[in-house]
Amino acid sequence: MAEYTLYCFAESGNSYKAALMLAACRLEWEPRLVDFFNGETRSEAWRRDVNIMGEVPVLVDGDLRLSQSGVILDYLAEKTRKFSAKSDAERREVWRWILFDNHKLTSYLATLRFLLRFAGGGDPTVVEFLKGRAEAALKIVDAQLGTREFIIGKRATIADFSLCGYLYYEDELGVSLSPHTNIRRWLDRIASLPGWKHPYDLMPYAPKKAG
Amino acid sequence: MAEYTLYCFAESGNSYKAALMLAACRLEWEPRLVDFFNGETRSEAWRRDVNIMGEVPVLVDGDLRLSQSGVILDYLAEKTRKFSAKSDAERREVWRWILFDNHKLTSYLATLRFLLRFAGGGDPTVVEFLKGRAEAALKIVDAQLGTREFIIGKRATIADFSLCGYLYYEDELGVSLSPHTNIRRWLDRIASLPGWKHPYDLMPYAPKKAG
């Protein structure tokens, strides 16, 4: 049995954040496929037994069961000392960008992609609203990367793995990354890290919606 | 001069998260009022000199300048040992709920309130969309509080200060807290902590939009 089990599915960028860390750290892990599109994460059993938040990813390490990609990333960085902060100042900077990702980038971008790709397209007004919010967040990330190779400096950290979570699903996002040239170059840099794989090559696909 | 300066304004629930921590820890701090409604946080000068993310709050402690409410809360909890986690497991649980707040509660609730109260009401379809998302997040917080006095257990922590950030603006939210009886009782518990004040009594109001 692998050391780690990750509840995940390939279409989930939040799962990808954790899966990419496991892969880039060369850890032994196995996916536990989640039947997301048929409601597994929103079932009472899931909320009671796995995660009250009704979300993936969930990482199992022995008796520990962790949820929220930011917590999983921080846990693995502390344990492996890889892609981790090296000082208190760096640690605050890493968390600052993980929080920004959760609050302003992933929150809008993942929802936008979900509506467009998995929920029949969504209401056009809502889609435009989410696009505007996602674009604004992308601009901030692009500006930050104008003077740095990775989000907090010269090394890749878990902040990069959090922020890039949805960006390799490029043609599914509903916003274009083309204007954001710093982001494009940074995604190539992350993709050059040993162990990197595209989300669709790193995790199993969830079964399609029944019926 | 006070030990801490907080860039903030009374209408900002994210500022309130930090201001409430400063007040509940009985720290010496002074607000530095931000002219939010006239665009100060979105100006080039602000992004260059204060916060590239274009956001409040920003906490100044000597030479340190910190942004993202979650980072500020964690910093003050570590420094004061108040409202902090007491073990690694608690620390992960605190971060888990701060991340959930940023990703699923504040992200939708703050945006909903902003549209309704400060941006002319917003598009009805977008408002309904945000209401649905905010309601779903509130249900999860209410369920968590069904078996606990505070979000991670018997003590108030910075996770509570993060999650409650927008909830005392109750009549401005666009969603009702009445069905969430555990949340209502928890808000009363937080309001009983020494030093607690309502956001409108703790920070100065931002000037109204010019013109």
Interface residues (C-beta under 8 A of the other chain):
Chain A: R47 I52 M53 G54 L66 S67 Q68 S69 G70 V71 D74 Y75 R92 W95 R96 I98 L99 F100 N102 H103 K104 T106 S107 Y108 T111 D123 T125 V126 F129 R133 I140 A143 Q144
Chain B: R47 I52 M53 G54 L66 S67 Q68 S69 G70 V71 D74 Y75 R92 W95 R96 I98 L99 F100 N102 H103 K104 T106 S107 Y108 T111 D123 T125 V126 F129 R133 I140 A143 Q144
